Amino acid sequence: MPSDSVAALLQRHRANEDLNAAVISAAARNALDLAADAVVGPLDERIIEATGAALDAGHTHYEPVPGIDELRAALAQHLSEATGAGWDAANLLVTAGMQESRFLTLQLIDAGDGATALPQVLHPGVRKALGTRPRETVSLAVDAERRLPRLQAIRAALEGGSRLLYMESPSRLTGATLDADEMAAIATLLADHDASAIIDRGLAPWVAGAVAAPTERVALIGEAFPGAGIASWLAGYIAVPEDWLPPIQSQKQIMAICTATPAQFGALEAGNLYTEEQPPRLEHMQALRSSLQDRARAAGLDALAGGAASVLALRLSASQKAQGLTRLAEASYQVADGSDFGAPDLLRLTVCDAAQAALDLLADA
């Protein structure tokens, strides 16, 4: 390719604000990284052994494009138990992590002649997934506390011609969830307007009790078994009506053939252990988050109520935030800036022991 063509392509990339949205790591890169979507926990030895056994058995080549059957079945069972809906392996596609799930669903689920409706506050990875080609989008107003889309905004967007809705429940920024009545209302709106939805429920395992989701006209996306310590292995999923799967699977094959095989076998073992290991892990994380929330409020910081035990969002004034980010950077801490999500008054910390010292630094700002 001629050098001037390369230069033109690079310039177009630099000018594309969506493609240049912030990158948030799937897993913490070190003990002071509180910006990641997940902390790095210790791997159960049984996951390591299962992955090693898969390698010894020669599972180092291409597997079926939608994923190994056993993992698809395990993810389907997990979703069925979590949502009360009847998901099956035939509805599931294993992806190379959350960002691939975002990209495939946003590119391949048809919005028809309508726009794609997006809440004002979303993980920056959504913008990256949307940035590869022009499309019409509509911004949905969010409430002040949860930063989740308002029902009236969703209704107005669908009445205005939007035919695809993207949202997070729980929110990737605040951890807040839409309740069962809100989800039921959204399901009715989708049916009334012949529309579809993509729902990121990746943080749902960090919420006590069920996190509601519509059962029709939806794609559910997320990571495989959050908390099991495999976040950096980049194993995710897409769950869709069976007739939606072929174009998504075809694009997956074009992009990457299949998801890394050893990671799939490791995720399968994580799924086998999940019923045993996730409840005490969730209880521990809930207690830690509650302690951090109390610590923040005692120090005069505005900690949002949230819901998902893995994240804590703080609302700060502009001066508090600027000074706090400076102090955190000087101490080598990293946190997620709400500006990258569309909420410039917030910061997000992943919940872990290191967050206690980070809160003290913010309180002193």
VEXVO-253881 format. One line per 10 residues: number of its first residue (from 1); for each residue x negated, y, z of C-alpha. Coordinates in pm, whole numbers. Layout:
% residues N
NUM> X:Y:Z ~ ...
% end
This chain:
% residues 365
1> 0:0:0 ~ -144:343:-91 ~ -274:549:200 ~ -26:830:136 ~ 262:580:163 ~ 123:451:491 ~ 93:808:620 ~ 453:880:519 ~ 577:569:701 ~ 385:661:1014
11> 525:1013:1003 ~ 880:878:972 ~ 817:654:1273 ~ 681:943:1480 ~ 986:1153:1390 ~ 1232:879:1493 ~ 1324:964:1853 ~ 1505:635:1906 ~ 1211:419:1800 ~ 990:627:2027
21> 1209:578:2332 ~ 1028:474:2649 ~ 913:115:2687 ~ 1001:-44:3020 ~ 818:-366:3099 ~ 1029:-677:3152 ~ 821:-771:3456 ~ 601:-579:3698 ~ 243:-560:3574 ~ 91:-518:3920
31> 193:-478:4284 ~ 249:-102:4248 ~ 460:-124:3932 ~ 811:-33:4049 ~ 925:70:3703 ~ 975:-275:3555 ~ 1312:-441:3502 ~ 1204:-727:3731 ~ 946:-784:4001 ~ 705:-1075:3963
41> 784:-1348:4212 ~ 600:-1672:4285 ~ 673:-1955:4042 ~ 813:-2273:4188 ~ 560:-2551:4134 ~ 832:-2756:3967 ~ 865:-2493:3692 ~ 491:-2505:3634 ~ 496:-2885:3625 ~ 789:-2896:3382
51> 616:-2651:3149 ~ 293:-2850:3162 ~ 482:-3172:3095 ~ 644:-3015:2788 ~ 300:-2918:2658 ~ 163:-3267:2725 ~ 462:-3413:2539 ~ 373:-3212:2230 ~ 645:-2947:2250 ~ 417:-2687:2093
61> 585:-2652:1754 ~ 906:-2503:1624 ~ 1222:-2606:1803 ~ 1579:-2543:1677 ~ 1629:-2175:1596 ~ 1910:-2120:1851 ~ 1701:-2285:2124 ~ 1657:-2630:2272 ~ 1993:-2794:2335 ~ 1928:-2855:2704
71> 1853:-2488:2776 ~ 2154:-2368:2578 ~ 2373:-2604:2779 ~ 2220:-2487:3109 ~ 2276:-2121:3022 ~ 2632:-2194:2911 ~ 2704:-2370:3240 ~ 2553:-2082:3438 ~ 2765:-1826:3248 ~ 3080:-2034:3281
81> 3034:-2060:3657 ~ 2948:-1691:3689 ~ 3231:-1555:3473 ~ 3503:-1816:3505 ~ 3516:-1846:3126 ~ 3452:-2157:2919 ~ 3117:-2100:2752 ~ 2957:-2390:2564 ~ 2611:-2456:2422 ~ 2754:-2385:2074
91> 2817:-2025:2189 ~ 2458:-1967:2305 ~ 2142:-1850:2132 ~ 1811:-1840:2322 ~ 1612:-1524:2254 ~ 1260:-1401:2313 ~ 1375:-1177:2593 ~ 1619:-895:2652 ~ 1498:-662:2380 ~ 1552:-925:2112
101> 1901:-983:2253 ~ 1976:-612:2224 ~ 1842:-589:1871 ~ 2017:-896:1731 ~ 2358:-810:1873 ~ 2348:-442:1782 ~ 2231:-518:1428 ~ 2447:-821:1352 ~ 2779:-771:1532 ~ 3000:-588:1285
111> 3130:-244:1378 ~ 3330:-237:1054 ~ 3383:114:926 ~ 3381:253:1278 ~ 3118:391:1509 ~ 2930:218:1790 ~ 3030:363:2127 ~ 2751:395:2384 ~ 2753:528:2741 ~ 2546:840:2799
121> 2332:644:3047 ~ 2168:328:2912 ~ 1840:138:2921 ~ 1601:301:2667 ~ 1561:-37:2496 ~ 1909:16:2350 ~ 1793:325:2166 ~ 1493:136:2031 ~ 1721:-138:1901 ~ 1942:122:1732
131> 1653:316:1583 ~ 1573:79:1296 ~ 1855:199:1072 ~ 2099:493:1068 ~ 2446:432:1204 ~ 2727:637:1350 ~ 2739:641:1730 ~ 2973:797:1984 ~ 2860:896:2333 ~ 3076:791:2628
141> 3093:1008:2939 ~ 2991:832:3260 ~ 3096:883:3621 ~ 2871:1075:3856 ~ 2792:799:4105 ~ 2774:469:3922 ~ 2670:617:3583 ~ 2906:371:3414 ~ 3137:465:3125 ~ 3472:617:3212
151> 3777:422:3095 ~ 3931:731:2940 ~ 3614:785:2737 ~ 3623:426:2609 ~ 3991:464:2522 ~ 3927:789:2336 ~ 3637:639:2140 ~ 3841:337:2030 ~ 4139:554:1941 ~ 3897:769:1741
161> 3784:474:1529 ~ 3491:317:1715 ~ 3495:-59:1669 ~ 3191:-170:1871 ~ 3129:-92:2236 ~ 2793:-144:2408 ~ 2766:-124:2785 ~ 2587:-256:3092 ~ 2753:-408:3395 ~ 2564:-398:3624
171> 2399:-75:3514 ~ 2029:-120:3442 ~ 1965:214:3616 ~ 2190:215:3924 ~ 2287:-151:3963 ~ 2656:-52:3982 ~ 2923:-272:3825 ~ 3263:-228:3667 ~ 3526:-405:3875 ~ 3772:-672:3757
181> 4055:-423:3695 ~ 3830:-202:3483 ~ 3707:-499:3281 ~ 4064:-619:3229 ~ 4158:-273:3102 ~ 3860:-278:2863 ~ 3962:-622:2736 ~ 4311:-490:2661 ~ 4167:-188:2479 ~ 3943:-410:2265
191> 4238:-628:2166 ~ 4466:-331:2096 ~ 4210:-169:1866 ~ 4064:-483:1703 ~ 3725:-390:1847 ~ 3431:-585:1990 ~ 3191:-533:2278 ~ 2834:-617:2374 ~ 2788:-639:2750 ~ 2447:-655:2913
201> 2503:-850:3233 ~ 2136:-925:3296 ~ 2145:-795:3656 ~ 2464:-987:3744 ~ 2277:-1261:3937 ~ 2162:-988:4176 ~ 2519:-900:4275 ~ 2702:-1087:4551 ~ 3018:-1245:4413 ~ 3144:-1258:4057
211> 3077:-981:3804 ~ 3379:-961:3576 ~ 3352:-974:3197 ~ 3609:-1002:2919 ~ 3639:-1348:2764 ~ 3743:-1246:2410 ~ 3577:-1027:2145 ~ 3255:-999:2346 ~ 2887:-1083:2330 ~ 2719:-1128:2667
221> 2343:-1075:2681 ~ 2082:-1111:2952 ~ 1769:-1286:3076 ~ 1740:-1652:3160 ~ 1773:-1703:3537 ~ 1656:-1369:3686 ~ 1454:-1405:4003 ~ 1299:-1738:3909 ~ 966:-1570:3832 ~ 978:-1619:3455
231> 1062:-1260:3351 ~ 726:-1218:3176 ~ 792:-1535:2973 ~ 1059:-1346:2775 ~ 1342:-1597:2764 ~ 1685:-1442:2718 ~ 2022:-1531:2575 ~ 2313:-1417:2362 ~ 2656:-1569:2428 ~ 2914:-1505:2155
241> 3224:-1658:1998 ~ 3101:-1949:1789 ~ 3191:-1789:1455 ~ 2972:-1486:1541 ~ 2662:-1699:1581 ~ 2552:-1783:1219 ~ 2442:-1432:1110 ~ 2266:-1373:1443 ~ 2089:-1708:1416 ~ 1989:-1636:1055
251> 1832:-1302:1150 ~ 1659:-1466:1446 ~ 1506:-1721:1208 ~ 1387:-1447:972 ~ 1229:-1251:1258 ~ 1064:-1516:1471 ~ 1170:-1871:1371 ~ 1237:-1964:1737 ~ 1162:-1864:2094 ~ 834:-1994:2242
261> 892:-2363:2315 ~ 697:-2402:2646 ~ 882:-2099:2785 ~ 1213:-2265:2701 ~ 1124:-2581:2891 ~ 1007:-2370:3185 ~ 1334:-2176:3176 ~ 1524:-2504:3168 ~ 1361:-2617:3493 ~ 1427:-2273:3643
271> 1792:-2330:3556 ~ 1791:-2672:3720 ~ 1668:-2512:4042 ~ 1883:-2197:4026 ~ 2179:-2317:4231 ~ 1937:-2417:4505 ~ 1702:-2120:4498 ~ 1897:-1812:4392 ~ 2137:-1778:4691 ~ 1861:-1742:4956
281> 1662:-1524:4715 ~ 1964:-1298:4666 ~ 2026:-1279:5041 ~ 1663:-1176:5099 ~ 1678:-912:4826 ~ 2006:-772:4956 ~ 1856:-730:5303 ~ 1545:-566:5159 ~ 1748:-328:4943 ~ 1969:-235:5239
291> 1659:-163:5445 ~ 1513:52:5167 ~ 1841:237:5127 ~ 1854:312:5501 ~ 1490:421:5496 ~ 1555:654:5204 ~ 1862:812:5360 ~ 1688:855:5696 ~ 1418:1048:5510 ~ 1676:1276:5348
301> 1674:1106:5007 ~ 2000:1047:4820 ~ 2006:672:4752 ~ 2295:563:4532 ~ 2515:278:4653 ~ 2447:58:4349 ~ 2531:-309:4384 ~ 2256:-514:4222 ~ 1998:-608:4483 ~ 1701:-576:4246
311> 1710:-198:4185 ~ 1747:120:4390 ~ 1832:453:4226 ~ 1754:786:4394 ~ 1911:1121:4305 ~ 1662:1407:4333 ~ 1651:1777:4259 ~ 1426:1881:3972 ~ 1155:2004:4210 ~ 1179:1694:4432
321> 1147:1472:4130 ~ 851:1655:3979 ~ 660:1661:4307 ~ 753:1302:4384 ~ 636:1172:4048 ~ 306:1354:4095 ~ 252:1201:4439 ~ 344:855:4316 ~ 108:881:4020 ~ -176:994:4246
331> -122:680:4453 ~ -103:464:4134 ~ 270:384:4175 ~ 493:362:3871 ~ 870:410:3881 ~ 1135:426:3610 ~ 1233:781:3517 ~ 1608:828:3485 ~ 1543:1073:3202 ~ 1456:775:2982
341> 1802:632:3055 ~ 1985:962:3001 ~ 2004:1057:3371 ~ 1730:1313:3441 ~ 1830:1356:3807 ~ 1752:992:3894 ~ 1453:769:3958 ~ 1475:388:3971 ~ 1262:162:4189 ~ 1254:-214:4164
351> 1325:-360:4506 ~ 1016:-513:4665 ~ 798:-461:4972 ~ 583:-203:4792 ~ 887:22:4748 ~ 872:117:5116 ~ 549:312:5079 ~ 674:467:4754 ~ 983:596:4936 ~ 762:756:5200
361> 570:938:4928 ~ 894:1064:4773 ~ 1024:1176:5112 ~ 713:1387:5166 ~ 747:1560:4827
% end
